[in-house]
Amino acid sequence: MATPRATGSSRLSVDDWIEEGFAIIAEEGLKSLKIDRLCDRLGVTKGSFYWHFDDMQSYRARLVRAWEHLRDSEHSQFDELGDVPPQERLSQMMSALVSAHHWTMERAMREWARTDDTVAASMRAADRRLLQVVRQAFLDHGFSPDEAELRANATFAAGVGFIHLSGPTPSPREAAQRERFIDLMLKP
């Protein structure tokens, strides 16, 4: 059993529960996300869970909102790359999306989205926003709107594929392949 994190006057926060839920999803998959598993990993009783959440459904809804917020803040960083040359911008975005920090959760959330309409809607909204940023990079590189959209869609789809192909640690070979792919997509 885990060492209790809530001792004395120190209580777990909602963020502690969210963080642990993300860890379970990333490490063990959505099927392992259960109240007992959360409590065991945090070293607390179910009463602590129910202090913060009404039930597992409300907890999962909170996880989805936290994921939306996390993705929004990541994507807003991409919006700030507008002055960076398109090739470097695309490279930075792709590197961030397949980073060890990001890829495990991204894959887990995409799996969850396959079985949950709320998660799927959240994922689609975030994907549309990211797709627009990628499209803008191609427009800024000089492609026509139609060509930029086609290349953005292909790059986005390949990016999701790169996420699924990523290993637990960054690989120089994978990074080189991503850079070659970006070079290919930027050719007239």
Salt bridges, closest charged atoms under 4 A:
GLU20 OE1 - ARG5 NH2 3.20
GLU20 OE2 - ARG41 NE 2.55
GLU27 OE1 - ARG41 NH1 2.92
GLU28 OE2 - ARG37 NH2 2.82
GLU28 OE2 - ARG41 NH1 2.88
ASP36 OD1 - LYS46 NZ 3.16
ASP40 OD2 - ARG37 NH1 3.28
ASP72 OD1 - ARG129 NH1 3.54
GLU74 OE2 - HIS101 NE2 3.99
GLU74 OE1 - HIS102 NE2 3.11
ASP79 OD2 - ARG129 NH2 2.85
GLU106 OE2 - ARG71 NH1 3.67
GLU106 OE1 - HIS102 NE2 3.41
GLU106 OE2 - ARG110 NH2 2.95
GLU111 OE2 - ARG114 NH1 3.47
ASP127 OD1 - ARG71 NH2 3.09
ASP127 OD1 - ARG110 NH2 2.79
ASP140 OD2 - ARG89 NH1 2.83
GLU147 OE2 - ARG151 NE 2.79
